[in-house]
């Protein structure tokens, strides 16, 4: 059995990511090794398929290394990478859903149409939502993304953020309140909250 790798702080991983973005090949290796286990566990959980975890992990790092030169450290590298992992899983599930499947019915087109989700937000709403999320102060945005968008348990988000679970819950609650207020008021100015607020 391969021994467990020691836990590396978010600050260290983010520093490696920034160094890797600047062209440091050794930092790239350290960055990948430090987060490979976290990414594999996360994609296996999201996809519900341990067999696909290796492929999804590889896909995540291919995407991340391609995007690494644009990484600016506005959030921790761990959160940034897990958001890429989530997109990799979503894309994988979409590809699987698009594959032809045998249907035991004569009217397959009607059956397919009845399975389509309804009432989902459109592209414009999605862009607006991301703009609102980006307007949150850093620590609230991180807690919200980890728990509400990436689906991590509060305890795991607290461990990754190096703070108590209660603090994460408070940050998420405040983020939700702010997002609801901003969404209700279309004339609100972006970035209305101090960035240093927790």
Secondary structure as GFF3:
##gff-version 3
##sequence-region A 1 198
A	DSSP	alpha_helix	10	21	.	.	.	ID=ss1
A	DSSP	alpha_helix	25	47	.	.	.	ID=ss2
A	DSSP	three_ten_helix	50	52	.	.	.	ID=ss3
A	DSSP	alpha_helix	53	67	.	.	.	ID=ss4
A	DSSP	three_ten_helix	68	70	.	.	.	ID=ss5
A	DSSP	alpha_helix	77	98	.	.	.	ID=ss6
A	DSSP	alpha_helix	108	114	.	.	.	ID=ss7
A	DSSP	alpha_helix	123	134	.	.	.	ID=ss8
A	DSSP	alpha_helix	138	144	.	.	.	ID=ss9
A	DSSP	pi_helix	145	149	.	.	.	ID=ss10
A	DSSP	alpha_helix	154	161	.	.	.	ID=ss11
A	DSSP	alpha_helix	165	184	.	.	.	ID=ss12
###
